[in-house]
Amino acid sequence: MKTLILHHDDCLRHDTGQRHAERPERINAVLDAVSAVSGTEMLPAPRAQAEQLQRAHVPEYWERLVELEPEAQADQLIALDADTSLSSGSIDATLRGSGAVCFAIDQIQSGQARNAFCVTRPPGHHAEAGLAMGFCLLNHVAVGAHHALASGAARRVAIIDFDVHHGNGTQSIFENNPDVLFVSSHQMPLYPGTGHPLETGCGNIFNLPLAPGDGSAAFRSTWSRRGLPAVKAFQPDLILVSAGFDAHRQDPLGQLELADDDYAWITAEIRRIANDCCNDALVSVLEGGYDLEALATASLAHVTELS
């Protein structure tokens, strides 16, 4: 059984403007690092379908984004907020991200793959049901979780998020859904200002904030004591991972001190739970990570453990 690497060159067409941290070179850095890992197969990410999007996002919200996208010949950026924009090509790019997760779930469900890593952009975990923010247009893990539940691929889905920023969009979409568990480690204080431990949803939200300067010891202890036991107790049929690598010590957007070994460790721990609970069904989705060297080496550690 293989680990799928899902990507499409449409993801390179999303233009964020000069000097923006979330840039196309991120994808090239990851693909260069992971493409030769043994036990992997690279496949093109399909576009998500409208019915898949509408389980996680308000239809009017998506229709408005499509209307706002500049035409192909227009050299124009449409600002949605201070950090998030639309260019020609943004819609196809983000559709590939959500489509990659849904396709990966289907491939695993049908026995065609063991697990998957979706190398797509823009990222997704800040996008709420009707709001783009934090570089994100569609919430890919939310679309994937709803797809798994609707298709019968899973009855219970656990979402693990180790990005340096809290996945406020994912929490917002699922905070009243007991069939989805959301467990997040993130720096606090930091954008977007959510992710307090008292934010518990319907008992399905576990926030594990870390302080600026925290590194391997705090990260591993927090996940070992609280995060991983919560996932295992939930007994999911599928695990989705918001794999942000911006808690790395080299990343310019956070102040945590993780290293490549920490990403290998958390991936191995997640795989153990996936093996115990859900026949290895695990789909990982690229979120943050803005130092290209650190992004490449951390992604390599992650995919090596997946495969």
Helices and strands as residue ranges (DSSP letters): E 3-7, G 9-12, H 25-34, E 40-44, H 50-54, H 59-68, E 78-79, E 85-86, H 90-109, E 115-118, H 140-151, E 157-161, H 168-174, E 180-187, E 205-210, H 216-222, I 223-227, H 228-234, E 238-243, H 260-277, E 282-286, H 292-306
